Amino acid sequence: MKISLRAKSIFCFLIVIITTGLVATWVGVHLIGNSIVREAQRKVEMDLNSAREIYQRKIDDVRNLIRITTKRYFIKDALPSKNIKELKEKLTAIRVEEKLDILTLTDNKGKVLVRTRNPQVIGDNQANDELVNKVLTEQKIVASTQVITRKELLKEGEDLAKQSHIKFIPTPKAKSTLEKERTDGMMIKVASPIFDYNGNLIGVLYGGNLLNRNYEIVDKVKDIVYYGETYEGKDIGTATIFQKDLRISTNVEKSNGERAIGTRVSEEVYEQVLEKGNPWFGRAFVVNDWYITAYEPIKNIKDEVIGILYVGILEKKFVDLRKRTLLIFLGITVAGVFISLVIAYLLANRIIKPIKYLVSASKQIANGNLDARVKCNSKSLDEIGELGETFNFMASSLKERDEKLREYAEQEMMHSERLATLGQLAAGVAHEINNPLAVVMGRAEFLASEISNADLTVLKSIKTIEHESEKAASIVRKFLSFARQPEPKPELTDINKLLENSLTLASHQALIEKITIVKNIDEKIPKILADPQQIQQVFINVILNAFQSMQGGGKLLVATRVKNGVVETKFTDTGSGIAKEDLNKIFDPFFTTKKRGTGLGLAISKNIIDKHNGTIGIESELNKGSVVTIKLPIK
């Protein structure tokens, strides 16, 4: 299908623009998307710090409340005197006012004297409690998060035990477990020593807030850190307190809108935070959606991991933001492609117009109008302008060369006609000369047979007539051979064998001339299609020429090889060589440097090699020798 250069130019331009646009879009969206995710992750990490501060502040609030309460005078006065009624009334009022879940008083041995939430249960010993024991031992206030067993929760109040009881809800991506429910609870708990006016330990006051189904901390994180922001009806930010892997306080919602109490953390977070005790940051599946999250362990007073503090941002907002960014970039790319298409069309027209002039002028020249030219704007001579100038110069050169070729062709035609006429005339003359030569030679032989051997002078003259007549006949035969060279009759020919036969025929002459023949024959040369008689004639001509140039002895090196798809035969002699000015005429008919040469041997040889689609060449240096190279194609 033919496609115009304009279409190709526009297409190439668009390919560049679209490729660049798509690459830029992909890189931009990739970088911006990653940047958005990184910023969201960084924000979540900062949000986790804020959540930790809020959590710690709650511990500190309870700590300060317990510490201040132990310093009140009514405790210092009523505890030594065992005024349980006053202690119970005032401590109960403090617990209710300060919204503590428990506030319990023990003596200096850990025995419970007042339990404000469940006053009926007293007298049990809390000395084995981790916090109370530490206070009794070290006599200083301690605060921590603690897991309280159901048995101890029942002592503080049956409602607290009920509040702590949470059944497991199947959660995608959570670690498999055989547990179905959890009855113990996790509590922020503070215990403080009580001293009398003399500084003696007289009791322990401990209190705290149960975290199970207590949403004060997680909702405060959502309000303070995320400002209660929502996206598509869902809270952007969420916070959770886990007891081990179980959500006991959260504002993450299930699909029905209820808080996801009883759901569990994913397995990868479980392994990283609960088992290894390390924070975890990243993309995580939370209940029923993907969040960008941050988790860190919650530890008890023994530095054991008992839970997890979590904050997370809904990933969908950032995914949608990335999609919108992609659409914006694609929109910009499409708009850029459209604008580029218009610009490309205008530019292509501007570029193609002078090229059309060039095409038109080229067609005119192809049709024989060598006067065709293109107009060039000299004010803006760009590459196309230079091409136009070059085209005009080429057209002028073609016209000039055409005129010279026409003149040369006419001269050559006249010369060829003259040579053809001369050849016909010479062939006729040669034929006519042959008849009288034959008569002269016959009569000379007759006279030589009739004359007595005693008449040596006459006999010598007759022999001279015979010799010169034979020489004239040889010249005529060679001339006729040159003028009427028959077409080759090719057959599969072994060049090495032909060469060996030729050297054998010339071996007697080599002995007479004291010439050493050295052979360097490649035995792997393939057979070629050639006329063996004609090629042997060429070889003998070249060998005899070499012998004649080495009067008084010398060396002839004969070599064959295959090179670049041709069979190469090379004859190197140590003869007298050829003058540089004669090398260009060496293959011309009747040109010879020998005293008795006819000048037809090499002309005939070249004619034969040319008809075999081969080449023959001579390199020579005067008084040093010559190299004749014959190349014949294998195919």
C-alpha positions, 0 to 999 in steps of 0.5 A: 500500500502506497503511503504518502511522505506527509502521512509518514511524517505525521505518523512518525511525529505522532508516534514520538509525541504519543510515546513521549506522552505515555512514558511521561504519563506513566512516570508522572503517575508512578512518581505521584502515586508513589509519592502519595502513598509515601506521604500517606504512610508518613502521615500514618506513622505520625498519626501513630505517634499522636495515638500513642501520646493520647494513649499515654496521656490517658495513663498519665491522667489515671496516674495523676488521679490516683497519686493525688487521691492517695495524698488526701487527708481523709485517707491518711486519717481514716485508713489507720483508724479503719473507718471503712464507711468514710473511705468507701463513701468518699472513694466511691464518689471519686470513682464515679466523678472521675469515671474510673471503672475500678478504684480499690483500697488495700492495707499494707499487706495487699488485703482489700479493704474497700472495693468501690464498684463491688463493695460486697467483695472485700477481704481478698488479697491482691499482693500477687497482682503485678502492680500491687506487688511492685508497689508493696515491694518498691513503695512507689507509684506504678502505671501500666496496661494489664490483662485482668483475668475473668476471676479478678474482673468478677471481684470488681464487678460482674458488669465488667466481666460481661463487658470484657467477654468478646466472641471471635468474629471470622476475619479475612486474612487473620491467623487461624486459631481454635479460640472462639471467645475471650473472657479476660479484659485489658485495663489501664491500671495504676497502683500507688502507695499510701503513707501516713504522716510519718512516711510509713506505708499504710496501704495501696490504692489502685484504679483504672479503666477497662479498655474492652468496649471502651471507645474513649481513646480510639474516638479521641484519636479519630477526632483529634488526628483525623477531625472525624473526616469521612470519604464515601460514607466511611471514616478516613482515619481509624484507630483500634486497641487490640488485646493480643490479636482481638479488637476490643476497642475500635472505630473500624466498622463492619459492613453493617455499620457496627464497630468491628469488636471481635474481629482480629488482626491480619496474620502478617501483622500478628507475626511482626508485632505480637510474635516479634514485638516490632512495629509494622507499617504498610498496606493491610487488609482491615476487616473488610477494606484496605488501609494504609496502617501503622501498628505498634505493640502494647506491653505490660509492666514486665515488658511483655506484648499483650496488645496492639495500638493501631491507626490507619487511613482508608486506602481508597481515597488515595487510590481514587486520587491516583486514578484521577491523577492518571486521568488528568495526565491522560487528558493532557496527553490526548490534548497534546496529541491532538494539538501535535496532530494539527502542528504536524500537519502544518509542518508536514505540508511546509516540508513536503511542498518543496519535496513535491517540486523535487519529485516533479523535476526528477520525473521530468529529468527521468523522461529526458527533460534535462532542462528541468530545475527546482526553485530555491528560496535563497533567503532560507536555505535549509537542508531541503533548500540545499537539496534543491541546489544540489539537484539543480547542480546534478541536473546541470552536470547530467546535461553536460555529461549527456552531451559529452556521452553523446559526442563520445558515443558518436565517435565510438560508433564511427570508430566501431564501424571503421574497425568492423569494416577494417576487420572484414577487409583484413579477414578477406586480405588474410584469406587472399594472402594464405593462397599465394603463401601456400604456393610459395611454401610448396615451391620452396619445398620442391626446389629444396628437394631438387637442388643438390646438397652441394649448392649450399648457398641456394639451399640456404636461401630456399630454407629462408624462404620456407621459414619466413613463409611459415612465419607469415602463415602463422601471423595470418592464422593468429590474425584470423583466430583473433578476428574470428574467435569462436565462442567458448564451449564450456564443460566441467574443467579442472584448472589444476590439470589444465595447468599441469598439461600446459607446463608439460608442453612447455617443459622442453622449452624450459630446459632449453632456456634454463628456466626453473618452474616452481608450483604452488598448487591448491589441491582443493580447487573445485572444477569450473565451467570453461572451454578447456582448449581455450583456457589451455591456449591462454596458459601456454601463451602466458607461459611462453611469454614468461620464457621469452622474457627470461632469456638466459635462465630464470624462475617461474612461480605458478600458483592457484587458489580460491579467493572470493568466489573465483579460481585465481591462477598466478604466473610470476617470472623473474624476466626483463619486465615491462616498462610502466608506459607500456602496461596500458597497451599490453593487451592491444592487438599488434602491440609487442615489445619483442623483436619478432612478436606479432602482438596478438597472443595477449590480445587473444588471451584477453578475448578468451578470458573476457568471454569466460566472464573472468579477468586477466591482469599484469603487474610488472617492473622493468628488469625485475619481472612480471606477475600475470593473474587470471581469475575465473568465476566458480559459478 
